[in-house]
Amino acid sequence: VDPVGVNLAYGDVLFSPDGNQIYIIVDSEEIGGYVATASVTRNDQGNVIGFGDFTTAFTALNIDTGLTFAPNSETMFYFQFNQGTGQRTNAGLQELYADPNYENSYGGLTFIPEKYSNAGKILKIVNTESEIWIHSVNDDGDGTFTLFPALLLVGDLPFLNIGDIEYITQGPLTDHLMISNYASSETSIFTIPVNSDTGLPTESPEPTLFANGSIETWGLAKDPITNHIWVTDFDSGTLSQIII
């Protein structure tokens, strides 16, 4: 699917929790980067068959990937290249948290799902160093969240250019992290296992190839209705889905 009316240089893609809205980062890593949104049209089986007209939801300097909702919240998180982790409340308040452990980095982030003992914490994947960091998070009760300094979980992942990460909690890939790997003609998507209790990867996880052949894979999202995986290609302006 290639949505009409959205410019090139996609960053990430995200569905609303009810699956009725889609959000796409446009002009990723640029000064004028923004999030576009549209309604989702589905058939009787729940599969996406089209989108409404895209409009601008909000702008954020150098917004990159990692677009996600905080658990049980309408606050949206994302990563801003060379800036830090951003958050935007439903009321429009935007905050930025910069962690010195991964300054000047690219890469996505995700919240650890409720099924794990570390639920509600953030995993941040760092493109420049091929690392995974973890943040403890406090819900401030007003739609905003406080991030605490990151701790290193995994160093030196065997990937060239890491984009987004997503947890898979259903189906044959249950208890895995999915990782997009932007590497020109060798672009691919990998999975790594996580502990079924903690939700955390091991210090030296073994990656498994999930899919390849896409161009400049960067953003990932899981459709909450079908559980299909949606993928953005950074510069080609394509948005695809993978049935699992």
N, C-alpha and C positions, 0 to 999 in steps of 0.2 A: 504494500500500500504506500503510495506517495501522496501525502496530503497536499491539496492545492492551496496556494496562498501563503505558504511558509517558506522563508528564504533559506539559502544554503547555510552551511556551517552549523549543523545541529550539534547540540551537546548531549542532552539526555531526554528521556521520555518518561512520563508518569501518568497513571490512571488515578482518578479519584477512588476512594475506598468502595463506592457503590458501582464503579465502572461506567458511570454516565458522562464523565468528563475526561478529556485528555489534555495533558500539559507537555509542551515541548520547549526546550531551551534552543533559542535561535541566535545566530551570530556568536557562537560559543567563544569565550576567551577574548572577546572584543570589548572596547570601551562601551559600545552601544548594545551589549548583550541584553536579551530580555526573554521572558517566558510568555509563549503564546498558548492560548487555550481555546478549545472548541468542544461542542457536545459530541457524543459518540452515538452512532446509529448501529443497531444490531438486528440480526434476523431472529427468527423464532428459536433457533438453537443457541442464541447468545453470542454468535460470532460477529466481529466487527465488519460492517460492510460500507462504512463511510463516516465522514465527519461533517459537522456544521461549519459555519464560517469562523475562521480563526481571528481572535482579537488579542490584544496585548494585556496580559494579567498584571505584570510589573516588570521593572528593569532592575538590573544589578550589575555593577561594574565587573567585567571579566568573568561573568557567570559561566561555569564550565560543565560540570556534571554532578552526579550524586543527588539528583532531585528526588525528594521523598517527603512523606508526611511523618511527623512525630507520632508515636503510638497514641491512638485514641484522641487525636487532636486535629485541628484544622491548620495548625502551624506547619509551614513548609520549610524544609531544610535543603541546602544545596552547597556546593563548593565553588568559591570564586578564585580562579587562578591568580596567584601572586597576592592574594588578599587574605583568604581564610574561609572559615565555615560561616555561611550566612543562614539566617532564619527570618521568616516573614509570617507574621500573625494574620489571622483572618481579617483583623481590623486595619491591616496595612502597615503595622510597625515592623521595621527591618533592623536587625542587629547583626554584628559581625564579630566573630571570635577568631583571632589569629594565634596559632600555636607555634612557638619558635622551633619545635622539633621537626616541622616539615614546612618551613618557609619556602616560598617560590616554587611550590609544587603544583602538579596537576593531580587529577584522580578523583574518584567518587567516594561516597560514603553511604552507610546504611545503618538503620537501627536493628539491634538484635531482637528477633521476634519473641513473643510472649511465652512460647513453649520451652524456652531455655532459662537456666538460672541467672544468666547475665542479661535478661530481658531489659530493654530500655536504654542500654548503653549503645554508644555509637562506634562502629568500626570505620576507620578512615584508611583508604588505600592510597599509597603515595607513589605516583608514577616515576618520579625522578630517582628514587632509591629502591623501588620494588619492595616496599614494606607495607605492613598492616599495623596500624596503631589502634588503641582502644581508649575511648573517653567515657568516664562516668558522667552522668547527666542528671541535673536536678530540675524538676518541673516547678517553676516559680509561681504557678497558680493564676497567672494573668495572661496566659497564652505564650509567654516567653519561657526559655529554658536556659539554664546555666551549664556551660561545658567546663569540666575540670581538665587540668593538663593531661595530655595523652601519655600512655605507656606503650612501649613497643611490644608487639606480639610476635610478629614474623618479620625477618629481615632477608633480603636477597632472594625474592621470588624469581623464578626463571622466566620472566616475561620482559619484553622490550619496552613496551609503552602501555601501561595499564590505564584503562578508562574507568568504567563503573563496576560496582559489585552488587549482587542481589542474593538474598537467602532463598533457597528452595526448600519448602517445608511440606510438600505433598508429592505423591507419585514416586516414580523410580529414582528420582534424584533427591529424595528427602535427606535432610542433614548434610547439605552441600552449599557452598558458596559458588555462585557463577561469576566469572571474571571476564570482562572484555579486554582484548589485547590488540591494540592498534599497532600494526607493524607493516604498513604498506601492503605489498602483495601477499604477505603471510598473515594477514589479519585473521583472527580466530577468537573463539570463545572457549574458555576452559572452566572446569569445575575443580574445587578442592573440598575434601571432607571436613566436617566440623564435628566436635564431640556432641553426642546426642543429649547430654545433660547440660553442659555449659554453653554450647553454641559457638565455641571458639575453635579455630584451627590449631593444629599442632605447630611446634616451632619450625619444623621442616616439612610442610605438607607436600604430598605428591600430586601434581596437577594431572588431570585427564582431559584430553581434547573432547569437546562437546560438539562444536561445529566450526567449519571454516569456509572460505570462499567469498565472504562478504568483503566490502571495501571499507577500510578505515573504521572498523567497529569501535564505537565509543560509549554510547548510552545503552542501558538495559532497563527493562521494566517487565513486571509480571501482570498480566491481565487478571483482575480479581474474579472475573466471571468465568473465563475459560481456562485460566492458568497457562495460557500460551505466553511465550517469551517474546517481547518486542525489542527490536534492535535499531539503533540509529547509526548511520554512517556519517562520519564527521564532516566531510567536504562534499560528498556526492549528492546530498540532499535526499537520501532515501530513508524510508521507514519500513521495516520488514517485521514479520512475525514468524516465530518458529513453534511448531506444534510439538508438545512433549506429552 
